[in-house]
Amino acid sequence: MLYRLLALPLAALAVGLCALTSCQEQFTTDPGVRLGFSADTLRFDTVFSTVKSPTRRVMVYNPQRKAVRIDRVVLAGGEQSYFQVNVDGQAGHTVNDVEISAGDSAYVFVSVNVQRLGSDSALLVEDRLAFHFNGTTQQMVLQAYGQDVEIWHGRTILNDTTLTAAKPYLIYDSLAIAPGKLLTLEPGCRLYFHNNANLFVYGNLHAVGTAERPILMRGDRFDAMNYVPPVPYNDVAGQWGGVYLYGAGEHRMEHVSINSGSVGVFLTYAGRNGIPADGEMPRLRMHSCRLHNFLVYGLVAQNAHAEVFNSLISNTGSYTVYLNGGTHTFVHTTVANYFNSGMALQATSRDHTQPAVMVMNLNKTAPMRTTFLNCAVAGNTNIEFSLAARVPQTYDGTFRHTYLGRDTLHLPQFAPEDSLRWRGKDDVLFRSTALDLETGQRFDFRPDSASVLLGLADPEVTRQYNLQYDLDGNDRYTSPHPAAGACEYREDTPEE
């Protein structure tokens, strides 16, 4: 019994001595030792001035058989640096005594907060993070592009206003245009919307860009999700709200790119009358625009007049184009819905019961007329076009020289059938209908070399609507029979 009583304190003493001597972790003092980094250069995409960036993470690895004690981790720019760092739980411009066990790693968290730069152009800001240990130094480069920006919170425009391309605009909450007033967006204008922010136009919108200087509307996040490979937030639908065109406004959009919101363009009569008169409905003329990747709708025209030329409307969780009341004309336009195809990045899957194009004439709406000429309507379901009317045979519609992704509709609006192409089991349409970031494959709705869209369009229609150049600037007149849809096939067009 005495032996057992003495054995317990002796064992505890032995453990304590072990911790102080031979059982202590051994640290290397070799100046030739090198640490590993998950990134030698940490690059941030565009960072708006005065807006703190999301935090990025870098790993520091110790591949040695002994522990490494880092004496100091120093941000070269010190207090003047635009960067902020946190090393293994310690924040500051200088962090002391960071220990990394053998075969272990440490976290480094980095963010950027760029102050006003006094420049309309994006400028590169840079710093270095130095790790001093064992009489040697290793460095990690930190880089970001800072961009001065006009920040607007819940603003309502009460007078005719023009937004230029000098600086981008960052919208929080909403930007609203008062009834009767005109918002003009000049070529190259960029509007970035924070989460759930919207553009509400109760007056008139003139957004007229050029092929060289398109107008951009998108979410405000330039960083990526921490997936493997990293997923840019700009590839994920629902980053912001959408563009809502209300009232009896006259709207014009040319060379405008809108992407990754909840809704692309929602054009609707918002008056009190149940069925508006012709003059009460909003009107939209859209030419050479790209609407891509939306959580719900791409284009809605509800008790409204819409003309859509030479445009691409693609990838939505619900209807890509929804038409309900008013006159709607589509010429040389591609409507394609392959939402969430390839890498499943989106928060929701596509509703396969809702086609890419829905022509709805069942509710109490203004008189309707629908025209599709030289268009392509496609997607990854068996029915991508639907006409819902009380008497479909008498619906006021014209559909010619168009690809329709569904089985044949034996209705007078779709005759003569030899001018149309209905879905075939093995149809080849586009260059790419999926997204795979590992291979670099992205959605590409230009016609493939074997596409059934080639030669489907009527050249007389192309000339009638003066659509010589396609969405990418290719000359349709060089072909006796151009392709249906927004884009012409060109063999020398590089893959993107």
RALIN-V551276 format. One record per backbone hydrogen bond with DSSP energy under -1.0 kcal/mol. NH is the residue of the N-H (numbers start at 1). CO is the residue of the C=O. If there is no record, write none. Layout:
# RALIN-V551276
nh=NH co=CO
nh=NH co=CO
This chain:
# RALIN-V551276
nh=5 co=1
nh=6 co=2
nh=7 co=3
nh=8 co=4
nh=10 co=6
nh=11 co=7
nh=12 co=8
nh=13 co=9
nh=14 co=10
nh=15 co=11
nh=16 co=12
nh=17 co=13
nh=18 co=14
nh=19 co=15
nh=20 co=16
nh=21 co=17
nh=23 co=18
nh=24 co=21
nh=28 co=67
nh=33 co=30
nh=36 co=61
nh=38 co=59
nh=42 co=141
nh=44 co=143
nh=47 co=145
nh=49 co=147
nh=50 co=114
nh=51 co=48
nh=53 co=112
nh=56 co=110
nh=58 co=108
nh=60 co=106
nh=61 co=36
nh=62 co=104
nh=67 co=26
nh=68 co=100
nh=70 co=98
nh=71 co=132
nh=72 co=132
nh=73 co=95
nh=74 co=130
nh=75 co=93
nh=76 co=128
nh=78 co=75
nh=80 co=77
nh=81 co=78
nh=84 co=111
nh=86 co=109
nh=87 co=90
nh=88 co=107
nh=90 co=87
nh=92 co=85
nh=95 co=73
nh=97 co=71
nh=98 co=70
nh=100 co=68
nh=103 co=62
nh=104 co=101
nh=106 co=60
nh=108 co=58
nh=109 co=86
nh=110 co=56
nh=111 co=84
nh=113 co=82
nh=123 co=146
nh=125 co=144
nh=127 co=142
nh=129 co=140
nh=130 co=74
nh=131 co=138
nh=132 co=72
nh=133 co=136
nh=136 co=133
nh=138 co=131
nh=140 co=129
nh=141 co=40
nh=142 co=127
nh=143 co=42
nh=144 co=125
nh=146 co=123
nh=147 co=47
nh=150 co=168
nh=152 co=170
nh=154 co=172
nh=155 co=174
nh=157 co=176
nh=161 co=182
nh=163 co=184
nh=169 co=190
nh=170 co=150
nh=171 co=192
nh=172 co=152
nh=174 co=172
nh=175 co=198
nh=176 co=155
nh=177 co=200
nh=178 co=157
nh=181 co=178
nh=183 co=204
nh=184 co=161
nh=185 co=206
nh=186 co=163
nh=188 co=213
nh=189 co=186
nh=191 co=216
nh=192 co=169
nh=193 co=218
nh=194 co=171
nh=197 co=194
nh=198 co=173
nh=199 co=242
nh=200 co=175
nh=201 co=244
nh=202 co=177
nh=204 co=181
nh=206 co=183
nh=207 co=252
nh=208 co=185
nh=209 co=254
nh=210 co=213
nh=215 co=255
nh=216 co=189
nh=217 co=257
nh=218 co=191
nh=220 co=193
nh=225 co=231
nh=227 co=225
nh=231 co=225
nh=233 co=223
nh=235 co=232
nh=236 co=233
nh=238 co=261
nh=239 co=260
nh=241 co=197
nh=243 co=264
nh=244 co=199
nh=245 co=266
nh=246 co=201
nh=251 co=283
nh=252 co=205
nh=253 co=285
nh=254 co=207
nh=255 co=287
nh=257 co=215
nh=258 co=290
nh=259 co=217
nh=260 co=292
nh=262 co=241
nh=263 co=241
nh=264 co=297
nh=265 co=298
nh=266 co=243
nh=267 co=300
nh=268 co=245
nh=269 co=302
nh=280 co=277
nh=281 co=278
nh=283 co=249
nh=284 co=305
nh=285 co=251
nh=286 co=307
nh=287 co=253
nh=288 co=309
nh=290 co=256
nh=291 co=312
nh=292 co=258
nh=293 co=314
nh=294 co=315
nh=295 co=261
nh=296 co=262
nh=299 co=320
nh=300 co=265
nh=301 co=322
nh=302 co=267
nh=303 co=324
nh=304 co=325
nh=305 co=282
nh=306 co=327
nh=307 co=284
nh=308 co=329
nh=309 co=286
nh=310 co=331
nh=312 co=289
nh=313 co=334
nh=314 co=291
nh=315 co=336
nh=317 co=294
nh=318 co=296
nh=321 co=356
nh=322 co=299
nh=323 co=358
nh=324 co=301
nh=326 co=367
nh=328 co=369
nh=329 co=306
nh=330 co=371
nh=331 co=308
nh=332 co=373
nh=334 co=311
nh=335 co=376
nh=336 co=313
nh=337 co=378
nh=341 co=338
nh=343 co=435
nh=345 co=343
nh=351 co=317
nh=352 co=350
nh=354 co=351
nh=357 co=384
nh=358 co=321
nh=359 co=386
nh=360 co=323
nh=361 co=388
nh=365 co=363
nh=369 co=326
nh=370 co=396
nh=371 co=328
nh=372 co=398
nh=373 co=330
nh=374 co=400
nh=376 co=333
nh=377 co=403
nh=378 co=335
nh=380 co=337
nh=384 co=405
nh=386 co=357
nh=388 co=359
nh=394 co=391
nh=395 co=392
nh=397 co=395
nh=398 co=370
nh=399 co=413
nh=400 co=372
nh=403 co=375
nh=404 co=421
nh=405 co=377
nh=406 co=404
nh=411 co=409
nh=414 co=411
nh=415 co=412
nh=419 co=416
nh=420 co=417
nh=421 co=402
nh=423 co=404
nh=423 co=406
nh=427 co=424
nh=431 co=446
nh=432 co=444
nh=435 co=341
nh=436 co=441
nh=440 co=436
nh=441 co=436
nh=444 co=432
nh=448 co=429
nh=451 co=448
nh=452 co=428
nh=454 co=451
nh=456 co=453
nh=457 co=482
nh=462 co=458
nh=463 co=459
nh=464 co=460
nh=465 co=461
nh=466 co=463
nh=467 co=462
nh=470 co=474
nh=471 co=486
nh=473 co=470
nh=476 co=468
nh=479 co=476
nh=484 co=453
nh=485 co=374
nh=493 co=490
